Amino acid sequence: MSPPLGIRREDKNDWEARTPLTPGQAGRLVAGGIPVVVQPSSRRCFPDDAYAQAGAVVREDISDCVVVLGVKEIPVGRLDAGRTYVYFSHTIKGQPYNMPMLRHILAVGANLLDYERVTDDAGRRLIAFGLQAGQAGMIDSLAALGRRLAAEGIATPLADLEPAWHYGSLDEALRAVRDVGRRLATSGPVAAVGPIAIGVLGHGRVARGTWDVLEALGTRQIAPAGLADAVRTAEPHAVLECRLARADYLERREDGGFDAEEYERHPERYVSALPRLAGLLTVLVNGIYWEPRFPRLLTRDDFRRLYGGGSRPRLRVVGDITCDIRGALACTVRATTPAAPTYVYDPERDAALDEAVDGPGPLVMAVDNLPCELPREASESFGAAPLPRLPDLVQAHPDGRLDAERLSPPWRRALIACGGRLTEDYRYLEKFLENAD
């Protein structure tokens, strides 16, 4: 009989209602001969009874499970020796706040696989929550715009939008967005604000999620090269959508050109062209992958120039779905929560003004766990991706211990720690472990 697979209870924060497998997906594993044990949870978006009815065992103790699935980081005290854990560890960039967790995993000889590194042979991610992050982030950013304009004394239908978690489902949220879009098309913002121009950075799952919401809103797509003319000539009630690829917001220092392969190899040769576009936008949404080796897209000085002298630029909202703190966008100085999703960024003080909606800088939406605002949809689509590969993962523990040689290539690429050691592809993390407190 196959060893059991465990689904742990999420406990990082009160908002986390997602699960790595839905009851139906757990039932498919059970039917295929893999026992599933589920820790009970009153917060999970699917009730415990649904797992029991699907054939899983619901109980507190999952210590007999050779593989334990989670979503967010697992507290140090709940990582046991010899167990194989699969979750988003947020360690692959050497994040200092998670180095103690990684150090503990190595100390006790546990095994760690990270969903973010489960990839195909071309390096494309196979498991992600990006689509729902984009959907929730775009809904929250539109709601933030409604609040910002209302604080300026400008009434628009956008003020009736709520953050994504207020709605019972994605369908319900999109119906609300469509209603706002229809009303904007007839009443629209006042001429001093309109047309509304929304720029989206990225082209992956996150960006596709934002496009879903903007399609419901009824936006008109504008090419980046035509953005300035469109903003100048479009009717005041228009809502424009501009999808920005790397070649639109990055340029080679030497001649202004762009080459994707060169950028990956030599990002130091490139600078951001986004400051030229930011002043044309009403909302900037960030959905890109960013690393410290890449150039910053908007610096503190860029925001100072944009908002200097007490001016009121077009840019009202920055929706940073990626939420890299002090990363691509200087305005992302901290993460926010669904309960308090925004702050005003003051570029003069380089600080977040909590509780503020209007102020000397953009209203920033920087919720760092956006998919939890759409937990059922996020869990359903997320769990479908690893489900066919989970039997292979469980069977790579023939005697209860992980035999890394038995892992399929996608799982092997995601194996960060095995038996108390960093695997070859992740030895670079040693320097971060040494420097961590």
N, C-alpha and C positions, 0 to 999 in steps of 0.2 A: 504493500500500500504506500502511496506517495506521502511524504511528510507534509504537514499542514502549512498553509500560507496564512499570515495574519494581516488584518487591517486594523491599524491602531486608531485610537481616538485622538482627534486633533485638539491641541491644547495651547497653541502659541498665543492666541488671542480670542476674545469673545465673538469676533466676526467670522471665524473660520468654520463654515458649515459644509465645506467641500469634502469629498471622499475620493480616494484613488480608484475605487470600483463601486458601481451601483449594485443594488441587490440583483438585478437581472444578470449583470456581468459576473458577479460572484457565483450565481446559480449555474452559469455555463461552465465555470471551472469545476464546481462540485460534480456536475453531470459528466465531466470528462475525467473524473477520478482524482481530483485534487481537493482535499478537505480545505475549507476556509473557516477561519476563526475571526470573529469581529468583536472588538471591544465595544461595549455599550456606550452610547452617547445621546444626550438629550439635545445637543446642538446640531448634529449632523442633519443634512437636508433630507435624508431618507430615514424613516423610523427603524428601530431595531427589529420590530416584528417583520418588516419587509425582507430583511436578510434571513431571518429564521424561516420564513415561508419559502424562500428560495433554496433552502437546504444548508445554509451556513450555520455554524454554531456561534451563538452570542454569549460571550463570557468575558470577565475581566482579565483573566490570566491568559496571556498569549506567549508565555515563556517556552512552550513546546514548539513554536513556529520557527522553522529554519529561515524563512524569508518573511520580513515584516515590511508592509507598504505603508507609507504616510504621504502627506502632501508637503507640509511645511517642516521646518527644522524640529528635531526631536531634542528635548532637554537632556543634558549630560547624564543626569541621574537615571535616565530610562533607556540608556544604550548599554546593552549587556554583551558580555564576552561571547565570541563565537557566532553571534547572530549576523545575518545579512540584512542590511537596511537599505531601502530604496525610497528616496525622497528628494526634494529640492534642498540641497545642503547649503547653497550660497557660499561655497568655499573656493570655487575655481578661479576667482580673481584675487584670491588671498584676502578675502574680506576679514578684517581684524576681529570683528565682533563674533565670528564663528570659528576662529582658530582654536579657542579652548575646546570646543566641541570636537573638532578634528583631532586635536591632540589626545582627547579622551578615547576616541575610537581607536587610535593607534595603540594607546596604552593597554586597552583591554583586549585587543586582538579581534575587534569586530570588523565586518566588511561593509563598505559603503559604495553604493551605486547612486549616481545622480541622474535624474530624468533628463536634465539639460544636456547631458553628454551622450544620450542614446541617439546615435546617428546612423545614417546609411553610409555606403562606401564613398559617396561624394561629400560627406560632411553635413548633410541636411538633417536637421532635428526631426525625430520621429514622434516625440511626445511633448506636448506643450499645452498651456492654457491661453496662448496668445490671442486667439480669436475672441474669447470672452473678455479678456483684458481690454482689447480694442473697443468692443461694443460698450462695455460699462464705462470705460474712460471717455468715450465720445459723448455718451449720454450725460455723464457727470460734467463734462466741459461745457456742453450746451446749457445745462442747468446753471452752471457758474456764470455764464455770460448773461443769462436772464437776471440773475441776482446783481451782477455788476452794473448792468444798465439801469436796473431799478434803483440802485443806490445813487446813481447819477441823476435820478429824476426822469428817466426815460422808460416809459411803460411799453413792453413788448409781450407777445404771447409766450416768449421763452421763459418768462418769469413763472409760468404755470408748470414748467417741467421740474420733476424731482430727480434726485440721484437714482441710479439704477436699482439700488437695493430696496427702494420704497415700493417697487412694483412686484407683483406676484410672479411674474415670468418675463422672459425677454419679449414674448409676443405682446404682452400688455404694455411694456415700455415702448415698443416700436409703434403701437397704436397711438400712444400719447405723443410721440415724436411726429407721426404723420399728421395728427390733428394740429399741432403747433405749426408744421410746415404749411398746411392749407391756410391757416389764419395769417401767417406771415406773408403769404402770396397776395393777400387782399388788403390787409391793414399795413403790415410791414413796419420796420423801424422808421424813425424820423430821418429826414434828409441829412441831419448832422452826423448820423451814425452809419446809415446804409450807403451803399450795399454792404452786407456782411460778407467778409472774405475769410474762409477757413482754409488754412494750409496744413497738410498732413505730411510729416516726414516718415518715409519708410515704404516698403512694398511687400512685407511679409505678413504673417498671420495677424499681428497686431493692427497693421494698417488695413488689412482686409476687413477686420472687425469694425473699424471706424467707418469704412466705406459703406458697410451695411446700414449703419445708422444714418449717414448722410444721404443715402439713397431714399430712406424713409422720409427724411426731412424735405426732399425734393430740391436738392441743390443743382446748380448749373456748373458743370465741370469746365474749368478754364486751364489752358496750358500755362506753365510757368512763364513762358516768354510773353504771353498776352495778359499777364496779371495786372500790370500797371494800367494798361489801356482799359481793361474791364472795370477796374475799381473806379476809374475816372468817368467812364461813360455809361455804366450800367444803371438801370433805374434804382431808386432808393430802396425798394422793397426786395431787390434781388438777394439771393443767398448763393454765393460763389464758392466752389470747392476747387482747390488747387493741390494736386498730388505731386509731391516733391521727391524726386529721386536724388541719389548722391550727386549726379552730374549737375543738378540744379542748385545745390547748396554747398558744393565744394569746388575749389579750383586750384590748379597748380600755381605755386608762387611765381614761377618763371614766366609763364605765358598765358595763364588763365584757362588752360585746357583741363581735361580730365581723362584719366585712364584707370579703370577699375582694378586691374591687376597691379599696376604700379602703386595705386593707393594702398592696397593691402600690404604690399612689400615695403613701401616707403611713405607712410602717412606723414612724416615730417616735411615732405615736399609740398604739402597742401595746406591751404587756409580756408576758413569758412567764408562763403559768399552769402550766408543767411542774413547778416545785418542789412543788406540791400533790400531783402524781401520782407523782413519783419515789420517794417513800417507800413507796408501795404495791407497787412493782415489784421483782422479783428480777433481771430483765434488762431493760435499756433499749437498744433498737436504733435507730440514727439513719440514716435513708435519705432525708433531705430535701435539696433544693437550698438553699444558704444564701449570702448575700452580706453584706459588712460593714455595709450599710445596715439590715439586719434586726436585731431585738433578739437578744441572746444568750438561749439557752433555759435553760441552767444555768450560773450563774456560780461563781467560786471561793467566794464567800460562801455560796451555796446548798449547795455540797458541805461547807463547814465546818459549817453548821448541821446537815446530815444526819448527819455523822460526828463531830460535836463531843462532847466529854466522854467519849471512849472507847467510845461506843455502837456497837452492831452493828446497823445498819439492814438492812432487807430487801434493799436494792439491793446485789447482789454484782458484777454485770458490766455494763459499758457497751460495746456493740458499735457503734463509730462507723464505719459503712461509708462515709459521706460523707467522713470524714477531712479536715475543714477544720482545719488547725492553728491553735490559739487562735481558733477560730471559734464555732459555735453552742454547743458544749459546752466549758467551761473545762478539763475533764479531758483533752482531746486536746491535749497539749503537744508531741507529736512523733508521727511515723509509725512504724509497725513493719513487720517483714518476715514472710513466711510461716514462716521458720525460727525466729523469736522474736516471735510475734504479739501478746504482751501485756506490760503493765507495770502496777504498782499506782500509782494517782494519789494523792499525798499532798496534800490541800488546804491544810494548814498551811504547807507549804513550796512549794506550787504547783509540784510537781516529779514526775517519773516515777521510781519506784523500780524500776530494772531488776533482772531475775532474780527479783523477788518475785512471789508468787502471792496471799498473804494479807497484809493490812496495814491501815493507817489510812484507807483509801479504796477505791474500786471497782477491780476488775481491768478494765483497758481494752484492748479489741481494736481496733487502729487500723492494720491493714494497708492500705497505700495502693494496692496493685495486686492486689486480690482476684480479678479475673477470671482472672489468670494461674494460679490454683489449679485452674481447670477449663478448660484451654487448648483442648481439642478442641471442646467444646460452645460455648465463647465465640467461637472463630474461625468456626465454622460459622454461627452465628446472626448474628454481626456482619457477615461478608462477604456474606451474602444481601441485606442492606439496600442497600449502594451498588452492587451488581453491575449492576442495570439502568441505572444512571446513569453508569457508567464510560465507555461508548463516547462519550457526549456530552462528557465531560471531555477525553478524548484528542483528539477531533475539534475541540476548541476551540483546537488548536495547529496551524493550517493550514500554517504554514511553520516549525514547530518552536518557535515562541514563542506564549505565551498571548495570545489575543484575548479579553479579559474580556467583551466584548459578546456573544460566542458562548455563554457559559455559561448554563445553565438557571438559573432563580431559586433553587433550593435550593443549587446550587454557588456562585452569586454572593453569596448571603448568608453563605457560609462563607469568602469570600476576604478574608483579613486584610491581606496584602501583595501588591502586584503591581508588578513592574518597578522596585523600589527605593522604593516609596511605600506608606504605609498607605492603604487604601481609605477612602472617606468614613465608613462606619459604624464604623471603628476608629481614627479620628483621636484619640479620647480617650486612646489608649495613649501618645500623645506625651509627656504629663506623666510617665508612669511610666518611659519611656525616659530622659527628662532627669534623673530623680532616681535612676536605677539606678547602681550602682558600675561 
